[in-house]
Amino acid sequence: MQLFKRAQVFIALLALGLVTATAGAQAPATEVPPTLQPPATSAAPPPADAMPGPTDRLTASDLEAWLDGFMPYALEQTDVAGSVVVVVKDGQVLLQKGYGFSDLAKRTPVDPERTLFRPGSVSKLFTWTAVMQLVEQGKLNLDEDVNKYIDFKIPAFDGKPVTLRNIMTHTSGMEEVIRGLIANDEKEILPLATTLKHWVPEREYAPGSTPAYSNYATALAGYIVERTSGKSFDDYIEQNIFLPLGMQHSTFRQPIQPNLKAMTSKGYETASDGKEKPYEYINLAPAGSLASPGSEMGRFMIAHLNNGAFGDRRILRDETAREMHGTGQASVGPLNKMMLGFYETTANGHRAIAHGGDTQWFHSDLQLFLDDGIGIYVSTNSSGKEGSARLIRDGLVTGFVNRYLPGPARTDGGVDAATAKAHAQMIAGSYISSRRAASNFMSLVYMMGQTKVVANDDGTISVPMLGTYSGAAKKWREVSPFLWQDTSSGDRLAADIVDGHVTRFSAEPLAAIMVFQRASWWQSPAVFMSLLFGSLAVLLLTVLAWPVSALVRRHYGVRYPLSGQDARAHRWIRLASLGVLLSVGGMVAMIFTMMSDLAMMSPSKDGLVIAVRAITTILLPIGAAIALWNAWSVLRSGRSWWARLWAIVLAVACLALLWIGIACHLVGFSANY
């Protein structure tokens, strides 16, 4: 069960933003810890008579009083060291304030002007802004084959090339890239071109067809900015975004400038632990290497809320910003869309776009309410108790929206009870995230961490992964055919139907960046997990029986009863069982160690990865061949029915593990993942 939970954690964090471990699904009968769920995008329903439009309550004094009541308690309850909150309104900073500490050892308080936080994938908004600057200059075309702008090849999928529009809407169809995503040592940071060219991830979907969030594709866009502008990505961002916005203390550079590193908040697992974590280096830098103080993130929000203008300066033309904010890529049904770089997060009837971000230790969210001229940014510097930093980020945004941006609850009519129950049964089952590793050994994690949809007796459905703040599963009630709404919030869930069958679904707030696809019969937990762990159990029992039987014979003075080919087969199958058990167990142990410690995903560990995979590649087919030979030998001998049955079981187990090794790409000799 612990393996299941760890797989959930790994996949769920991917769903949030930059971090790998920490990417969306869950194992059967297991809930995703609430901290690992994505930022709230639809607030709880307000009073029915509330109307859209910002309330007069949103003043600096009221906001500060509310935050001062919320934040200190939230930090203490979640065991988070520090946080920064910035709210802008009508082109001005309404309030910016730090809470807790940026350095626990020195008891340094968070300063919104001078303390740099690591907003993770919120960094992508700067990359997308840079792309749109070059688009409006006529240097880039969102609908051209990206190969026009780079010096290596991104293969077409069924003849369809990847475009910048696909990349900005996370529909490039690329599988997840995990290797070297986050490092603790600046020596492990490679040039962006080197990282991108090392391995081009497999294309799993036709471009434009399937939301599947991609750090690699975002970094590719950053590389296109470099090549098109003739400047390094860092130089371009500094000269064309930071400088006009007066963001003097913000940087994408790695290693970070010494004076800025000294201003950067430390990262922590929990405040009570208090152990400072290493600075996180991002190889796919345009996807998440930003360090910035809250005050300067406020300037970036103001510029986008003003359609590119900041005072008398501009980072985008008005029409370009409107295109960026309003051009949507549909996901499933009527769910919130992916805009050009932002994901839609409309709440309480207020049009909103946003982006969240997570590293291992920092967790952030940026929300822009376009028609209201309001933006909110929050970032924390700790994972918190059991990953509960999410409670601060999501609880703050939800509370803010309900307090200051109320609106009417959705009033969909619903469906009759019989239809609701029938549709609940249709969608029930296991699903695999579209955002996943598919062609490499990390696919095992996604197989072990599937998303389950449960049909409840009352006609509602539950998705344990999509839980409430308390971790309890939400209940989704069908409000129109194949469109469900959470009974305690405005979040919606929708399904695609093909030939009378549910093929995929998604739910807010994930819909813009990923969908969940129906698992094949052999991928279902009942089949896959039974084969994997049942086969390992069979081999383990065989290996354990080896010394036990020897000790029993020795104790009672009984001679080894077999001879000739029977003896040889008996000894070889035990050796084969041990070899297969150790090789598969070694692969599983390595994968889950990587999920616990991202430093294990460093390129410096490639030798270990290749060695473990090579051993598995050699031993799995040899073990299966020996198991088949043993079964043939035992069935032809005069041994007991129990020995014959166990020989067949062993052969099935070894063949099953060989098949899993091939299906999940455990066999092979590369370190690309």
C-alpha positions as CSV (number, residue, x, y, z in Angstrom):
1,M,0.0,0.0,0.0
2,Q,2.9,2.4,0.7
3,L,4.1,1.8,-2.9
4,F,0.6,2.8,-4.1
5,K,0.6,6.0,-2.1
6,R,4.1,6.9,-3.3
7,A,3.0,6.4,-6.9
8,Q,0.0,8.7,-6.2
9,V,2.2,11.4,-4.8
10,F,4.6,11.2,-7.7
11,I,1.9,11.6,-10.3
12,A,-0.2,14.1,-8.4
13,L,2.7,16.6,-8.1
14,L,3.3,16.4,-11.8
15,A,-0.3,17.4,-12.2
16,L,0.5,20.6,-10.3
17,G,3.3,22.1,-12.1
18,L,7.0,21.8,-12.5
19,V,7.9,19.0,-10.2
20,T,8.2,15.5,-11.2
21,A,7.6,13.7,-8.4
22,T,5.8,14.9,-7.1
23,A,2.9,13.9,-11.7
24,G,-2.0,12.5,-11.9
25,A,-3.5,9.4,-10.5
26,Q,-4.0,7.1,-7.6
27,A,-4.0,3.5,-6.7
28,P,-7.0,1.6,-5.9
29,A,-8.6,2.2,-2.5
30,T,-6.0,4.9,-1.8
31,E,-6.5,8.6,-1.6
32,V,-4.1,11.3,-2.8
33,P,-3.0,13.3,0.2
34,P,-4.9,16.6,0.0
35,T,-1.7,18.6,-0.2
36,L,-0.9,17.2,-3.6
37,Q,-4.0,18.3,-5.3
38,P,-4.0,21.2,-7.8
39,P,-5.0,24.8,-7.0
40,A,-8.7,25.4,-6.5
41,T,-10.2,27.1,-9.6
42,S,-13.9,27.2,-8.6
43,A,-14.8,28.5,-5.2
44,A,-17.6,27.1,-3.1
45,P,-21.0,28.3,-4.1
46,P,-21.8,31.7,-2.6
47,P,-25.3,32.9,-1.5
48,A,-27.7,32.5,-4.4
49,D,-28.6,36.2,-4.4
50,A,-24.9,37.3,-4.9
51,M,-24.1,38.8,-8.2
52,P,-20.8,38.9,-10.2
53,G,-18.7,41.9,-9.6
54,P,-16.0,42.8,-7.0
55,T,-17.4,43.8,-3.7
56,D,-16.7,47.1,-1.9
57,R,-15.2,45.0,0.9
58,L,-11.9,44.6,-1.0
59,T,-9.9,47.3,0.6
60,A,-6.4,47.2,1.9
61,S,-7.5,47.4,5.5
62,D,-10.1,44.7,5.2
63,L,-7.8,42.4,3.2
64,E,-5.0,42.8,5.7
65,A,-7.2,42.0,8.6
66,W,-8.6,38.9,6.8
67,L,-5.1,37.7,5.8
68,D,-3.7,38.4,9.3
69,G,-6.5,36.1,10.6
70,F,-5.9,33.4,8.0
71,M,-2.2,33.2,7.4
72,P,-0.5,32.8,10.8
73,Y,-2.9,30.1,11.8
74,A,-2.6,28.4,8.4
75,L,1.2,28.4,8.7
76,E,1.1,26.9,12.2
77,Q,-1.4,24.2,11.3
78,T,0.3,23.1,8.1
79,D,3.8,23.4,9.6
80,V,5.0,25.7,6.9
81,A,7.9,28.1,7.6
82,G,6.9,31.1,5.5
83,S,4.8,32.6,2.8
84,V,4.2,35.8,0.8
85,V,0.9,37.1,-0.5
86,V,0.4,39.9,-3.0
87,V,-2.9,41.3,-4.2
88,V,-3.2,43.9,-6.9
89,K,-6.3,45.9,-8.0
90,D,-6.9,48.5,-10.7
91,G,-3.3,48.7,-11.7
92,Q,-1.9,49.1,-8.2
93,V,-0.6,46.9,-5.4
94,L,-3.4,46.7,-2.9
95,L,-1.5,44.7,-0.4
96,Q,1.8,42.8,-0.2
97,K,2.8,41.0,3.0
98,G,5.1,38.3,4.2
99,Y,4.3,35.8,6.9
100,G,6.6,33.5,8.8
101,F,10.3,33.1,8.1
102,S,12.5,32.9,5.1
103,D,15.4,31.6,7.2
104,L,14.5,29.6,10.3
105,A,18.0,29.4,11.6
106,K,18.4,33.2,11.5
107,R,14.7,33.9,12.2
108,T,14.6,36.1,9.2
109,P,11.0,37.3,8.5
110,V,9.6,37.1,4.9
111,D,9.9,40.5,3.2
112,P,7.6,40.9,0.2
113,E,10.1,43.4,-1.3
114,R,13.3,41.6,-0.8
115,T,12.7,37.9,-0.1
116,L,12.9,35.8,-3.3
117,F,10.6,32.8,-3.6
118,R,10.8,30.0,-6.2
119,P,7.4,30.0,-8.0
120,G,8.1,26.8,-10.0
121,S,5.9,26.5,-13.1
122,V,4.5,30.1,-12.7
123,S,7.9,30.8,-14.4
124,K,6.3,29.5,-17.6
125,L,4.2,32.6,-17.9
126,F,7.3,34.6,-18.6
127,T,8.4,32.1,-21.3
128,W,4.9,32.4,-22.9
129,T,5.0,36.2,-22.7
130,A,8.4,36.1,-24.4
131,V,7.0,33.9,-27.2
132,M,4.1,36.3,-27.7
133,Q,6.4,39.3,-27.9
134,L,8.2,37.6,-30.8
135,V,4.9,36.7,-32.4
136,E,3.7,40.3,-32.4
137,Q,7.1,41.3,-34.0
138,G,6.5,38.8,-36.8
139,K,9.5,36.7,-35.9
140,L,7.4,33.7,-34.7
141,N,4.2,32.1,-36.0
142,L,2.1,30.1,-33.6
143,D,1.0,27.8,-36.3
144,E,4.3,27.0,-38.0
145,D,6.2,23.7,-37.6
146,V,8.6,24.3,-34.6
147,N,11.3,22.7,-36.6
148,K,11.5,25.9,-38.6
149,Y,13.0,27.6,-35.5
150,I,15.4,25.0,-34.0
151,D,18.5,23.1,-35.1
152,F,17.3,19.6,-34.3
153,K,14.3,17.6,-35.3
154,I,11.0,17.1,-33.5
155,P,9.3,14.2,-35.4
156,A,5.9,14.7,-36.8
157,F,3.0,12.5,-35.5
158,D,1.1,10.8,-38.3
159,G,2.4,13.6,-40.6
160,K,1.3,16.4,-38.2
161,P,4.0,18.7,-36.9
162,V,4.2,20.3,-33.5
163,T,3.4,24.1,-33.4
164,L,4.0,26.8,-30.8
165,R,0.2,26.9,-30.4
166,N,0.3,23.2,-29.5
167,I,3.1,23.8,-27.0
168,M,1.5,26.8,-25.4
169,T,-1.8,24.9,-24.9
170,H,0.0,21.8,-23.7
171,T,-1.3,19.7,-26.6
172,S,2.1,18.9,-28.2
173,G,1.4,15.2,-27.5
174,M,4.8,14.6,-25.8
175,E,5.2,12.2,-23.0
176,E,6.6,13.3,-19.6
177,V,10.3,14.0,-19.2
178,I,11.6,13.4,-15.7
179,R,15.4,12.8,-15.9
180,G,17.4,15.7,-14.5
181,L,14.4,17.9,-13.9
182,I,15.6,19.2,-10.5
183,A,19.1,19.0,-9.2
184,N,20.7,20.0,-5.9
185,D,24.2,20.7,-7.4
186,E,24.8,23.6,-9.8
187,K,27.4,21.4,-11.5
188,E,24.6,19.2,-12.8
189,I,23.0,22.0,-14.7
190,L,23.6,21.6,-18.5
191,P,23.1,24.2,-21.3
192,L,19.5,24.3,-22.4
193,A,20.3,23.1,-25.9
194,T,22.3,20.1,-24.5
195,T,19.3,19.1,-22.3
196,L,16.8,19.3,-25.1
197,K,18.9,17.5,-27.6
198,H,19.9,14.7,-25.3
199,W,16.5,13.0,-25.7
200,V,13.4,14.1,-27.6
201,P,10.4,12.5,-25.8
202,E,8.1,10.2,-27.7
203,R,4.9,11.7,-29.1
204,E,1.9,9.9,-27.7
205,Y,-0.9,12.0,-29.2
206,A,-1.7,13.9,-32.4
207,P,-0.9,17.6,-31.9
208,G,-3.8,19.6,-30.7
209,S,-5.9,16.6,-29.6
210,T,-5.0,15.8,-26.0
211,P,-4.0,18.0,-23.1
212,A,-0.8,16.7,-21.6
213,Y,1.3,19.2,-19.6
214,S,4.9,19.2,-20.7
215,N,7.9,20.8,-19.1
216,Y,10.0,19.7,-22.1
217,A,7.8,21.5,-24.6
218,T,7.9,24.7,-22.5
219,A,11.7,24.5,-22.4
220,L,11.7,24.0,-26.2
221,A,9.7,27.3,-26.5
222,G,12.4,29.0,-24.4
223,Y,15.0,27.6,-26.7
224,I,13.1,29.0,-29.7
225,V,13.1,32.4,-27.9
226,E,16.9,32.1,-27.7
227,R,17.4,31.2,-31.3
228,T,14.9,33.7,-32.7
229,S,16.1,36.6,-30.7
230,G,19.8,35.9,-30.9
231,K,20.1,36.3,-27.1
232,S,20.3,33.8,-24.3
233,F,17.0,33.1,-22.7
234,D,18.2,34.8,-19.5
235,D,19.3,37.9,-21.3
236,Y,16.1,38.1,-23.3
237,I,13.8,37.8,-20.3
238,E,15.9,40.4,-18.3
239,Q,15.9,42.9,-21.2
240,N,12.4,42.5,-22.5
241,I,10.3,41.6,-19.4
242,F,12.2,42.3,-16.2
243,L,13.6,45.7,-17.2
244,P,10.4,47.3,-18.4
245,L,8.6,46.1,-15.3
246,G,11.3,47.1,-12.9
247,M,11.9,43.6,-11.7
248,Q,15.4,44.2,-10.5
249,H,15.7,41.3,-8.1
250,S,14.1,38.6,-10.3
251,T,16.2,36.0,-12.3
252,F,16.1,32.8,-14.2
253,R,19.8,32.4,-14.1
254,Q,21.5,29.3,-12.8
255,P,23.6,29.4,-10.8
256,I,21.8,32.4,-9.3
257,Q,23.8,35.6,-8.8
258,P,25.3,35.4,-5.3
259,N,23.6,38.6,-4.0
260,L,20.2,37.3,-5.1
261,K,20.8,33.8,-3.7
262,A,21.5,35.5,-0.3
263,M,18.0,37.1,-0.6
264,T,16.3,33.9,-1.6
265,S,14.1,32.1,0.9
266,K,15.4,28.8,2.2
267,G,13.3,25.8,1.3
268,Y,12.0,23.4,4.0
269,E,10.1,20.2,4.3
270,T,8.5,21.4,7.5
271,A,9.0,24.3,9.8
272,S,9.3,22.0,12.8
273,D,12.0,20.0,11.2
274,G,13.8,23.2,10.3
275,K,16.5,21.7,8.1
276,E,17.4,23.9,5.2
277,K,17.1,22.2,1.8
278,P,19.6,22.8,-1.1
279,Y,18.8,25.3,-3.7
280,E,16.8,23.6,-6.5
281,Y,18.3,23.8,-10.0
282,I,16.1,23.3,-13.0
283,N,17.6,21.8,-16.2
284,L,14.6,22.7,-18.2
285,A,15.0,26.3,-17.0
286,P,12.3,28.1,-19.0
287,A,9.8,25.8,-17.4
288,G,10.6,26.7,-13.8
289,S,13.9,28.3,-12.7
290,L,12.5,31.7,-11.7
291,A,13.4,33.3,-8.4
292,S,11.4,36.5,-7.6
293,P,10.1,38.6,-4.7
294,G,6.4,38.9,-4.2
295,S,6.4,42.6,-5.0
296,E,7.9,42.0,-8.4
297,M,5.4,39.3,-9.2
298,G,2.8,41.9,-8.4
299,R,4.2,44.1,-11.3
300,F,3.9,41.1,-13.7
301,M,0.3,40.6,-12.7
302,I,-0.5,44.3,-13.2
303,A,1.0,44.3,-16.6
304,H,-1.1,41.3,-17.7
305,L,-4.3,42.7,-16.1
306,N,-3.6,45.9,-18.1
307,N,-3.2,43.9,-21.3
308,G,0.5,44.3,-21.4
309,A,0.9,47.9,-20.0
310,F,2.7,48.8,-16.9
311,G,2.6,52.5,-16.4
312,D,4.0,54.1,-19.5
313,R,5.8,50.9,-20.5
314,R,4.5,47.8,-22.3
315,I,5.6,44.1,-22.5
316,L,2.8,43.2,-24.9
317,R,0.5,45.1,-27.3
318,D,-3.1,45.3,-26.2
319,E,-4.3,43.0,-28.9
320,T,-1.5,40.5,-28.3
321,A,-2.4,40.3,-24.6
322,R,-6.1,39.8,-25.4
323,E,-5.2,37.0,-27.8
324,M,-3.0,35.4,-25.2
325,H,-5.7,35.6,-22.4
326,G,-8.7,34.7,-24.5
327,T,-7.7,32.1,-27.1
328,G,-8.8,28.8,-25.6
329,Q,-8.0,25.1,-26.4
330,A,-10.9,22.9,-25.4
331,S,-10.4,19.9,-23.2
332,V,-13.4,17.7,-22.4
333,G,-16.9,19.1,-22.9
334,P,-17.5,22.5,-21.5
335,L,-14.7,22.4,-18.8
336,N,-12.3,25.3,-18.4
337,K,-9.9,25.6,-21.3
338,M,-6.2,26.1,-21.7
339,M,-5.4,29.6,-23.0
340,L,-2.1,30.6,-24.6
341,G,0.0,29.8,-21.6
342,F,-2.5,30.5,-18.9
343,Y,-5.2,28.0,-17.8
344,E,-8.7,29.2,-17.4
345,T,-9.9,29.3,-13.8
346,T,-13.2,31.1,-14.0
347,A,-14.8,31.1,-10.5
348,N,-18.2,32.4,-9.2
349,G,-18.9,33.8,-12.6
350,H,-15.7,35.9,-12.7
351,R,-13.5,35.3,-15.7
352,A,-10.1,34.2,-14.5
353,I,-6.8,32.8,-15.8
354,A,-4.0,31.4,-13.8
355,H,-1.0,29.3,-13.4
356,G,0.2,27.3,-10.4
357,G,3.7,26.0,-9.7
358,D,5.5,23.6,-7.5
359,T,9.1,22.6,-6.8
360,Q,9.9,20.1,-4.1
361,W,9.7,22.8,-1.4
362,F,8.0,25.9,-2.8
363,H,4.3,25.9,-3.8
364,S,2.7,28.9,-5.6
365,D,-0.3,30.1,-7.4
366,L,-1.1,33.2,-9.5
367,Q,-4.7,34.1,-10.4
368,L,-5.9,37.0,-12.6
369,F,-9.5,38.1,-12.6
370,L,-9.4,39.9,-15.9
371,D,-12.8,41.7,-15.9
372,D,-12.3,42.8,-12.3
373,G,-8.8,44.1,-12.5
374,I,-7.7,41.9,-9.6
375,G,-4.8,39.5,-9.2
376,I,-3.6,37.4,-6.3
377,Y,-0.2,35.7,-5.9
378,V,0.8,33.4,-3.0
379,S,3.9,31.3,-2.5
380,T,5.1,29.1,0.4
381,N,8.6,27.9,1.2
382,S,7.8,24.5,2.7
383,S,6.0,21.3,1.8
384,G,4.4,21.3,5.2
385,K,3.1,18.5,7.3
386,E,2.2,15.6,5.0
387,G,2.5,18.1,2.1
388,S,-0.2,20.4,3.5
389,A,1.2,23.6,2.0
390,R,-1.5,23.1,-0.6
391,L,-4.1,24.0,2.1
392,I,-2.6,27.5,2.4
393,R,-2.4,28.1,-1.4
394,D,-5.8,26.7,-2.3
395,G,-7.6,27.7,0.9
396,L,-6.4,31.3,0.5
397,V,-7.5,31.6,-3.1
398,T,-10.8,30.0,-2.5
399,G,-11.4,32.1,0.6
400,F,-10.4,35.2,-1.2
401,V,-12.7,34.6,-4.2
402,N,-15.7,33.8,-1.9
403,R,-15.1,36.9,0.3
404,Y,-14.3,39.5,-2.4
405,L,-15.6,38.0,-5.7
406,P,-19.0,36.4,-4.9
407,G,-21.3,35.3,-7.7
408,P,-24.3,33.1,-8.3
409,A,-24.0,29.3,-8.1
410,R,-24.3,27.4,-11.3
411,T,-27.9,26.4,-11.9
412,D,-27.7,23.4,-14.2
413,G,-31.0,21.4,-14.2
414,G,-29.7,17.9,-13.5
415,V,-30.8,14.6,-14.8
416,D,-33.3,12.0,-13.6
417,A,-32.2,9.4,-11.0
418,A,-32.2,6.5,-13.4
419,T,-30.0,8.3,-16.0
420,A,-27.6,9.5,-13.3
421,K,-27.1,5.9,-12.0
422,A,-26.7,4.6,-15.6
423,H,-24.1,7.2,-16.5
424,A,-22.3,6.7,-13.2
425,Q,-21.9,3.1,-14.0
426,M,-20.6,4.0,-17.5
427,I,-17.9,6.2,-16.2
428,A,-16.8,4.0,-13.3
429,G,-13.5,2.3,-13.7
430,S,-9.7,2.9,-13.8
431,Y,-8.0,5.6,-15.9
432,I,-4.5,6.6,-16.7
433,S,-3.3,10.2,-16.9
434,S,-2.5,11.7,-20.4
435,R,0.5,13.3,-18.7
436,R,2.7,10.3,-18.2
437,A,5.9,8.6,-19.1
438,A,4.9,6.1,-21.8
439,S,7.9,4.8,-23.6
440,N,10.3,4.3,-20.7
441,F,10.6,2.5,-17.4
442,M,8.9,5.3,-15.4
443,S,5.6,4.1,-17.0
444,L,5.5,1.5,-14.2
445,V,4.7,4.4,-11.8
446,Y,1.7,5.4,-13.8
447,M,0.5,1.8,-14.1
448,M,0.7,1.6,-10.3
449,G,-1.0,4.9,-9.7
450,Q,-4.2,4.9,-11.7
451,T,-7.2,7.2,-11.2
452,K,-10.3,5.4,-10.1
453,V,-13.9,6.6,-10.6
454,V,-16.5,5.1,-8.3
455,A,-20.2,5.0,-8.9
456,N,-22.1,5.7,-5.6
457,D,-25.4,4.2,-4.6
458,D,-27.1,7.6,-4.8
459,G,-26.2,8.1,-8.5
460,T,-23.3,10.4,-7.8
461,I,-19.7,9.5,-8.6
462,S,-16.4,9.9,-6.6
463,V,-12.9,10.3,-7.7
464,P,-10.6,9.6,-4.7
465,M,-7.8,11.5,-6.3
466,L,-9.9,14.7,-6.4
467,G,-10.5,15.1,-2.7
468,T,-11.4,18.0,-0.4
469,Y,-9.0,19.8,1.8
470,S,-9.7,17.2,4.5
471,G,-8.8,14.4,2.1
472,A,-12.3,13.1,1.8
473,A,-13.5,12.2,-1.7
474,K,-15.7,14.8,-3.4
475,K,-19.2,13.8,-4.6
476,W,-20.0,14.7,-8.1
477,R,-23.6,15.0,-9.1
478,E,-24.7,14.8,-12.8
479,V,-26.1,18.2,-13.8
480,S,-26.5,17.5,-17.5
481,P,-25.7,14.4,-19.6
482,F,-22.1,13.4,-18.8
483,L,-21.4,16.6,-17.0
484,W,-21.0,16.4,-13.2
485,Q,-20.6,19.1,-10.6
486,D,-19.0,18.8,-7.2
487,T,-21.8,19.1,-4.6
488,S,-19.7,21.4,-2.4
489,S,-18.1,23.6,-5.0
490,G,-18.4,24.9,-8.5
491,D,-15.8,22.4,-10.0
492,R,-17.1,20.3,-12.9
493,L,-16.2,16.9,-14.3
494,A,-17.0,15.9,-17.9
495,A,-16.6,12.8,-20.0
496,D,-16.1,12.1,-23.7
497,I,-18.4,9.4,-25.2
498,V,-17.4,7.3,-28.2
499,D,-19.8,4.6,-29.5
500,G,-21.6,4.6,-26.2
501,H,-18.5,4.2,-24.1
502,V,-16.7,6.7,-21.9
503,T,-13.2,7.0,-23.3
504,R,-11.8,9.8,-21.2
505,F,-12.8,12.3,-18.6
506,S,-11.3,15.3,-16.9
507,A,-12.3,17.7,-14.1
508,E,-11.6,21.2,-13.0
509,P,-9.1,22.4,-12.1
510,L,-7.0,19.8,-14.1
511,A,-8.9,19.9,-17.3
512,A,-6.8,22.5,-19.0
513,I,-3.6,20.5,-18.7
514,M,-4.5,16.8,-18.6
515,V,-7.2,14.2,-19.1
516,F,-7.7,10.7,-17.8
517,Q,-8.0,7.9,-20.4
518,R,-9.8,4.6,-19.9
519,A,-7.3,1.9,-19.0
520,S,-7.2,-1.2,-21.1
521,W,-8.3,-4.5,-19.5
522,W,-4.7,-5.6,-18.8
523,Q,-3.9,-2.2,-17.3
524,S,-6.6,-2.4,-14.8
525,P,-5.3,-2.7,-11.2
526,A,-7.1,-6.0,-10.7
527,V,-5.1,-7.6,-13.6
528,F,-1.9,-5.7,-13.6
529,M,-1.3,-5.5,-9.9
530,S,-2.3,-9.1,-9.4
531,L,0.2,-10.2,-12.0
532,L,3.0,-8.0,-10.7
533,F,2.8,-8.7,-7.0
534,G,1.4,-12.2,-7.3
535,S,4.4,-13.2,-9.5
536,L,6.8,-11.6,-7.1
537,A,5.2,-13.4,-4.2
538,V,5.5,-16.7,-6.0
539,L,9.2,-16.1,-6.6
540,L,9.8,-14.9,-3.1
541,L,8.2,-18.1,-1.7
542,T,10.4,-20.2,-3.9
543,V,13.5,-18.4,-2.9
544,L,12.6,-18.6,0.8
545,A,11.8,-22.3,0.5
546,W,15.4,-23.0,-0.6
547,P,17.2,-22.5,2.7
548,V,14.2,-23.6,4.7
549,S,14.0,-27.0,3.1
550,A,17.8,-27.4,3.4
551,L,17.6,-26.6,7.2
552,V,14.7,-29.0,7.6
553,R,16.6,-31.8,5.8
554,R,19.6,-31.2,7.9
555,H,17.7,-31.1,11.1
556,Y,16.0,-34.5,10.4
557,G,19.0,-36.0,8.6
558,V,17.1,-36.5,5.3
559,R,19.0,-36.7,2.1
560,Y,18.2,-34.5,-0.9
561,P,15.6,-36.6,-2.7
562,L,16.3,-35.6,-6.4
563,S,18.9,-36.6,-8.8
564,G,19.8,-36.2,-12.5
565,Q,17.8,-33.8,-14.5
566,D,15.2,-33.4,-11.8
567,A,18.0,-32.1,-9.4
568,R,19.4,-29.8,-12.1
569,A,16.0,-28.3,-12.9
570,H,15.3,-27.9,-9.2
571,R,18.5,-26.0,-8.5
572,W,18.3,-23.9,-11.7
573,I,14.7,-22.8,-11.1
574,R,15.7,-21.6,-7.6
575,L,18.6,-19.6,-9.0
576,A,16.4,-18.2,-11.8
577,S,13.7,-17.3,-9.2
578,L,16.3,-15.4,-7.2
579,G,17.7,-13.6,-10.2
580,V,14.3,-12.5,-11.5
581,L,13.2,-11.5,-8.1
582,L,16.3,-9.4,-7.5
583,S,16.2,-7.8,-10.9
584,V,12.5,-6.8,-10.9
585,G,12.8,-5.9,-7.2
586,G,15.9,-3.8,-8.0
587,M,14.0,-1.9,-10.7
588,V,11.0,-1.2,-8.5
589,A,13.3,-0.1,-5.6
590,M,15.3,2.2,-7.9
591,I,12.2,3.8,-9.3
592,F,10.6,4.5,-5.9
593,T,13.9,5.7,-4.5
594,M,13.9,8.2,-7.4
595,M,10.4,9.3,-6.5
596,S,11.5,9.9,-2.9
597,D,14.7,11.7,-3.8
598,L,14.9,13.7,-7.0
599,A,18.7,13.8,-6.7
600,M,18.5,10.2,-7.8
601,M,17.2,11.4,-11.2
602,S,20.3,13.4,-11.9
603,P,22.2,12.6,-15.1
604,S,25.1,11.6,-12.8
605,K,23.0,8.5,-11.9
606,D,22.7,7.4,-15.5
607,G,25.3,4.6,-15.0
608,L,23.2,3.1,-12.2
609,V,20.1,3.3,-14.2
610,I,21.7,1.6,-17.2
611,A,23.3,-1.1,-15.0
612,V,20.0,-2.0,-13.3
613,R,18.1,-2.0,-16.5
614,A,20.8,-4.1,-18.2
615,I,20.6,-6.7,-15.4
616,T,16.8,-6.8,-15.7
617,T,17.0,-7.1,-19.5
618,I,19.4,-10.1,-19.3
619,L,17.8,-11.9,-16.3
620,L,14.1,-11.7,-17.2
621,P,14.2,-13.7,-20.5
622,I,16.8,-16.1,-19.0
623,G,14.5,-16.6,-16.0
624,A,11.5,-17.2,-18.2
625,A,13.4,-19.7,-20.3
626,I,14.6,-21.7,-17.3
627,A,11.1,-21.6,-15.8
628,L,9.6,-23.1,-19.0
629,W,12.4,-25.8,-19.1
630,N,11.8,-26.6,-15.4
631,A,8.0,-27.0,-16.0
632,W,8.7,-29.3,-19.0
633,S,11.1,-31.3,-16.9
634,V,8.8,-31.6,-13.9
635,L,5.7,-32.5,-15.9
636,R,7.7,-35.3,-17.6
637,S,9.0,-36.7,-14.2
638,G,7.3,-38.8,-11.6
639,R,7.3,-36.0,-9.1
640,S,4.2,-35.1,-7.0
641,W,1.2,-33.2,-8.3
642,W,2.2,-30.3,-6.0
643,A,5.6,-30.1,-7.6
644,R,4.0,-30.2,-11.0
645,L,1.5,-27.5,-10.1
646,W,4.2,-25.2,-8.6
647,A,6.4,-25.6,-11.7
648,I,3.5,-24.4,-13.8
649,V,2.9,-21.5,-11.4
650,L,6.6,-20.5,-11.5
651,A,6.6,-20.6,-15.3
652,V,3.5,-18.3,-15.4
653,A,5.1,-16.0,-12.9
654,C,8.3,-15.6,-14.8
655,L,6.5,-15.2,-18.1
656,A,4.2,-12.6,-16.5
657,L,7.2,-10.6,-15.2
658,L,8.9,-10.8,-18.6
659,W,5.7,-9.4,-20.2
660,I,5.5,-6.6,-17.6
661,G,9.2,-5.8,-18.2
662,I,8.5,-5.4,-21.9
663,A,5.1,-3.6,-21.5
664,C,6.4,-1.1,-18.9
665,H,9.8,-0.8,-20.7
666,L,11.8,-2.1,-17.7
667,V,14.0,-3.9,-20.2
668,G,16.4,-1.9,-22.3
669,F,19.7,-0.2,-21.9
670,S,19.1,3.6,-22.1
671,A,18.8,6.1,-19.3
672,N,16.2,8.3,-21.0
673,Y,13.1,8.8,-19.0
